[in-house]
Amino acid sequence: SHLENLPNEILLKIFHYMNPKIKELLSFGQVSRRIRSVANDHSFWENVNLFPKNNVPTGLLRLILENGCKRLSTCSQILGTLTLNQESQLKFLNTAWNTDSRVLTVLLRSCNSLEQLRLSNVVLNPDMISSICRNGQTLKVLKINHCQRFSDDTMQGLLDLDGRNSQKY
């Protein structure tokens, strides 16, 4: 109850000092509506790393994106079907081998102002390539490593992007 008497600004400083992980932020949200409101401050959700030891439900990924995540790194297995009702604010996306191609397709489709994209060991499909190309005006770094071989037609979109912005890569 003493915690509830502190101003939000002080609670934010306390929470930042604690440097909470996602799991802890979700636990904070169980205390009260006010504490949940403070725990959902965009400053906690801007940079998120999802490590490979944990399976991540798509509901958590949706919550992370809805809370204004700008930098997302994941090599966790993402479980479920991802549906997003809004454009993501992602500027940086780094994802690797465990990301389901259906989830990655939806995630990339939600991105319209990516500056850095790093994909490793994923299977690229034409929808993903189209989404990557849609970010061509803002994309400064594009790294695609060890992705499953895709068709020449699919590859052409990235080659066209590279030709327009060759100084960026």
Stockholm file with secondary structure:
# STOCKHOLM 1.0

chainA/1-169         SHLENLPNEILLKIFHYMNPKIKELLSFGQVSRRIRSVANDHSFWENVNLFPKNNVPTGLLRLILENGCKRLSTCSQILGTLTLNQESQLKFLNTAWNTDSRVLTVLLRSCNSLEQLRLSNVVLNPDMISSICRNGQTLKVLKINHCQRFSDDTMQGLLDLDGRNSQKY
#=GR chainA/1-169 SS CTGGGSCHHHHHHHHHHHCCCHHHHHHHTTTCHHHHHHHTCHHHHSEEEECTTSEEEHHHHHHHHHTTCCEEEECSEEESCCCCSSCCCCSEEEECTTSCHHHHHHHHHTCSSCSEEEEESCCCCHHHHHHHHHTTTTCCEEEEESCCCCCHHHHHHHHHHHHHTGGGC
#=GC SS_cons         CTGGGSCHHHHHHHHHHHCCCHHHHHHHTTTCHHHHHHHTCHHHHSEEEECTTSEEEHHHHHHHHHTTCCEEEECSEEESCCCCSSCCCCSEEEECTTSCHHHHHHHHHTCSSCSEEEEESCCCCHHHHHHHHHTTTTCCEEEEESCCCCCHHHHHHHHHHHHHTGGGC
//
